[in-house]
């Protein structure tokens, strides 16, 4: 039992001049537990048995095949759209959502419509989304030692192999090249895979 010392207090009424934050100001832009598309907020609702027991430091692994719900919130309305073996974080790509898919037949990514329909899947053992580029409609992903981009239609474009993802900013990828084991080589690539100077 962990006691946090939390106390319930009545909500403070805001002063008339205080500006109340809008949903778009309080939600992370992408890659969080919840994402916003237009006026709707999307989240995954997990079940008690969705995670493996015994997580060290609260890091519980996703249980393959666990069924979770995709929920949309609009104003005061909550709608369960669909269920599947999906885990967060969620990523918004235009009018689509991307989540991690952890099923009995393997792991990867799944792209969902705003109504919860599975549009495409991409399998991969350690596949994860590293960054989103909403301006270009791309996700930057990594699977073991390969970094690639993926568009809203599920088209994969490999950007580097034997590399480790470091960062992405405005069309430029920063990677560490592991092809040469004697020294660490830093790479800077444009999103179309062309090397640029550091």
N, C-alpha and C positions, 0 to 999 in steps of 0.2 A: 504494500500500500504506500503510495507516494502522496504526501500532503503538500499542497502548493501554497496554502495560505490565501486562497481566493475567497473573496467576499462578494456576495450579490448586493449591488447598490442600484437604486433607481436611476434610470437614464436621465442625463442632464439635458434640459431644454436648451437648444442653441439660441444664442443672442440673435436678434433680428438682422444684424449686419453680417453675421457669419455666413460664409458661402458654404453650402453643403456640397461635398464632392459628388460628381456623377459616377455612374458605374464604370464608364470608360476611363475615368481618372484613378479609380481604385483597383482595377483589375490589371494583372500583368499583361503586357502586349501579346505574349505567346509563350508556350512551353510551361504552363502552370497547371495547377489542379483544376482551374476553370479558365475558359476563354470566352471572348465575346465576338459575335458576328452580328453586325447591324445592332438591333435592339434586344437580341436574345443572348442569354448566357448559357453555356453548356458545361456540364460536369459529368464525371463518372461516379455512380453510387456503388460502393463496394459492399460485399456481404461479409459476414463474420468469418467465413471459411475461405475467403479469397486469397489469403496469404499463408505461407508456410509458417509453422510454429517455430519459436526459438530464435527470433531475429536478434542478432547482437547489436546493441545500441539503437534498438528500434528500427533496424533495417531488415524488414521482413520480405523475403522473396515472394514473387507472384506464384500462385499455385496454378500449374497448367490445367486448362480446362475450366477454371472457375468462371462463373457467369456473373457479370456485372451489368448495371443498367446505365445507358446514356440518357441523361436528363436535360431538358431544356427549361429555362426559367425566363418568362417574359412578364415583367411587372410582378404581380402577385400570383401568377399562374405557373404551376409546375406540371410538366408533361414528361412521362417516361416514353422515350421514342423507340428504343430497342434494347436487346440484351445480347451480350456476347462475351468472349474471353478477352476483354479489352482492359488495359491498364494505362494510367497516365505516365508522364504528363500529356496533356492535350496540346495540339498545335493547330492553329487555324491557317488554312491556305485558301484565300479567297472565300468561297462559300462552302468549303469542305473542312472536315476535321480529320486529323491524323492522330492515332494512338498506338501504343504497343499492343501487339496481339500475342498472347501466351496460350497456345492451345496444346492438346495432346500430341499433335503432329508436328510441332515445332513452334519457334517464335519468329517474330518479324514485326512489320508495320501493317496497319489496316487504315484505309481511307474510308470515311463515312460521310454520307450526305447529311444535310441539316435535318432530314427526317429519320436518320439512323440506318439507312440502307448501306450495306457494304459495297463500295465501288471497285476497290482493288485491294490486293494484299501483296506484300513483298516479304519473302522469307529470308531469314538470316539468323545465325546463332547469337551473335552479340550485337545485332543491329540496333542502333539508337539514333535519334535525331539530335544534332548538335546545335543547329541554329536555323532560323527561318529568315527568308528574304521576301517579305510580302510585295515589295516593289517589283521583283522579278518573278514572283509566283513560284518560288523554289524553297525546298528544304535542303539543308546540308546535313548529310548523314555519314555515319561510320559503321563499318562492320569488320571487326578485328583490325587488320592493317590496311584496309581500303577505305578511302574517303570518296564520296560521290554525291551528286545532287539528284533531286527527284522533283518532278513537276506534279501538278495537280492531276494529271492523267496516269501517273504511276510510271512515267518514263524515267529510267535510271541512266545517268551519265557518269561514268567513272572519272574521277579527277586525279587520283593518285593512289599508287599501290606501294606497299612497304613503307607507309607513312603513318604518323600519329597526328591527329587533329589537335591544333592549339587554339585557334581563334578564327572568327569570320567577321568582317566588317565591310559593308557597302561594296559587295562584289569582289572582295579580295580575301583569299584563304591563306592562313598561316599554318604551316605544317612542319613537322620534324621528319626528315628523311632517315629511314632505318635501313636502306639498301646498303649503305656503307657503314660497317660496324666499327671501324677504327675511330670515327669521329662523328659528332652530332652535327648534322647539316640542317640549317633552317631554310625552308622554301617559302616563297610567296607566289601564289598563283592567282590568276583572275578566275572568275567563276566558270569560264569556258575552258579552263585547264591550261592556259598559257602562262609560262613562268614570267615573273617580273622581278626587277632588282629590289633587294632589301634596302 
